[in-house]
């Protein structure tokens, strides 16, 4: 059924393809808007992280002895005073850097002035292809004052097992970092955030700390793709349902 004639063109819609096209167009537009909303949320999160970095560094020795909203302290600078616990160190396995496979080294710092410990990410170290050869990460149990960034636990990949390998000298090799798997002396509690050691500290390994991978631009690109899909469906529907009108040509003969 022809319902519209424009110049030499007739628009003759087909009900079922029309409904299907409308559903797809609405869906694609909604997905595009959703991606734009995610981009706005990511920008807000990026701004919050930048604002956290401008705050006065959190004194972990004081914060550990008082009620603290630790989630609100993520990505804030922190300082800690205590002694390294050489007998409680962790190798977080399967951590690539610069095309090489290695470990992140985590060491407990027993905080002074409280019955608590802070887990410190001392950086990245290359792994030997022979799994039985372990890197030398020993550290003297000296009193130190550290500075770094408070971060959540590193994300685990899909399907990563929570295996714990007990190695010589109390060393643990983990596939996924789990605070509950870390052995602690009786009566010592572990603070819930990781202290990512400052790159200038002397007790660490390679530390090229990346910013959180938020990337609002990626969501904007996805939104553009969904909007393009909506335009393509619209164009295809019109292309299949608009035909050249022959009545005008016959009237001219």
N, C-alpha and C positions, 0 to 999 in steps of 0.2 A: 504494500500500500504506500503510494507516494504521498507524503504529507507536506513537502516543502519544495518549491522550485525557485532557484535563484539564477537569473540570467539563463544560461544554457545548461545548468546543473540541477539534477533532482536528488533530494535526500530521501532515501527509502529505507527506513530502519527495519531491522529484523529483531524481534522481541528477545529471543533467548541469547543471541550474541550480544545484544545491547545490555541486558541485565548482567551478563558475565563481565563485560567490559567495564560497566559501572562499578561492580564490586571490586575488580582489580584496581581501577583507578583510585577509588576511595582507600583501599588497603595500602597502595603504594604511597599515596599522599600522607596517610596517617603514619606509616613507617618513617617517612622522611621527616615529619614533624617530631616524631619520637627521637630520632637521631639528633635533631637540632636541640631538643630539650636535654639530651644527654651531654651534648657539647657544652651547653650552658652550665650544667652541673659540674662538669670536669673543670671548666674555667674557674668556677667558684671554689672548687677543691684546690686547684693550683694556687689561687690567691690566698687561701687559708694556710697552705703549706709555706708560702713565701712569708706570710705574716708570722707564722710560728718561728721561723728562722731569725726574725728580728727581735724576738723577746729576749729578756735577760736569761742567760743559761740557768737551768734548773739545778739546784744543789741536791743531788740524789741522796746524799747522806742525811739531809734534813727531811726531804720528801719521804724517805723510806720509813721514818718514824711517825708520820702523820697521815691521816686519811687523804688519799689523793685520787683524783679522776685521771687515771693513767691514759685512757683513750684520748683525753683532751691534750695530752703532752706529746703526742706523736709528732715527729719531725721538728721538735724543739731541741735546741742545744742543751747539753747537760754536762755537769762535772761530777766526778766521783773520786773519793779518796779511800784507799784501802791497800790490800796486799794481793798479789796474784796467787792463784791456787794452781800450781803447776801440775798437781795430780788429777785435776778435773778439767780436761781439755777435749774439744770436740772437733772432728773433721766433717764438715758438711760436704757430702760427695756430689760428683757430677755437676760441677760449677765451671762452665766454659768461660774463657777470657782470652781475647786476641787469638782465637783459633786453637787454643790449647785447653786441655781438660785439667781441672784442678779441684782444690778444696777451698772453702771458706773456713778459717780457723776461729773457733770460739773458745774463750778462756774465761773462767770465773774469777771475779774480783770480790774478795771478802771485804765488805765495807766496814770502815771503822765507825764505832759509835752506835752500832745496831746489830742485831742478830739476823743479818740479811746479806745477800750476795747479788751482784750485778753481772749478767752475761754480756761479755764484750766481744764484738766482731773485730778481730785484729787484722782482717784483710784476706787476700787471696794468695794461695801458693800452688805451684804446679804439682801435679801428681805424676809419679813414676808409672810407666806402662806396666811394670811388675807390681801388682797390687800388694805383694808382701813387703815391698820396700816403702817405708813410711817417711814422710818429711820430718826434719828435725824442728820441732816447734817448742822445745823446752824454753822455759823462762824462769829467771830467778824470782823467788818469792819476796821481792823488795816492796817497800811501801812506795806507792806512786799516787800521783794526782793526774787524772785523765780528763780529757775533754773530747766530746763527740756529739753525735746526733742520735736522739732517741727514735727508734724505728720499730714497727711491728715485726713479727717473725717473717722471714723470707717466704714467699709463696712456694707451694709444692706443685710439681708438675702432675698432670693427670696420670693416674695409675702408679704413682710413686709409693713404694711400700714403706712402712714404718719400721724397717729393719734396724736393729742396733747391733753393731759389731763391737765386742769388747776386745781391745787390743792391748799390747803390753804397756806397762807404766800407767794404767788407768785411762788410757786414751780410748775415746769412743769414735766410731765412724758411723755416721747416720746418713740415710737417704732423704730423710725428712726431719726437720728440726721440731722436736716436741719437748717443751719445757718439763713435762712430767717424767721424761726419760732421763733427765740429768740427775745424777746422784749428788745428794747434798749431805753435809754433816748433820747430825741430829740437832733439831732446834733452829736450823737456819732456813729461812725462806728466800725464795728467788723473786726478784722484781720482774714484772710481766713484760717489760719492753727491753729491746736490745740496744746497747750503746755501741753505735757504729764509730769506731775509733777515728779520731781526727787524722787527716793525712800527714800532718807534720809530727805526729808522735813517734817516738823511737822504738816502741815495743811491738811494732806491727809488720805486716807484709805488704804486698801490692794493694793499694787502696785508691782505686778510681771509682769512687762512689757515684753511680748514676742517680739522677733525679728520678722520682717515681714516674713510671711510664704511663702518664695520663693521656696526653696528646688529644686535645679537643679537635684539632684539625682533621683527625681520622674520622670522627663522627660527622663532621661537616661534609667530608667526601662521601661517606655512606648516604647522607641525606640527599646530596645531589644525585647520586645514582638512583635512589628510589623515585625522585621527582622525574628523572629522565625516563624511567620505566613507565611512569604514569603518562608522560607525553607520547611515548611510543605506542602504548595501548590505545590511547585516544586517536592518534594518527592512523593506526591500522584500522580501527573501527570506522572512522570517517572514510578512509580510502576504499574500503570494501562496500560502503553503503551510499556513496555519492557517485552518481553516474551522469554521463553527459546526456542532456535532454535533446531528443530528436524532434520534438514537436515544433520547436522554434525553427529548426532547419527546414522542416516540411513547409512551414508557413511562408518561408522565403521563396520557395519554388513556384 
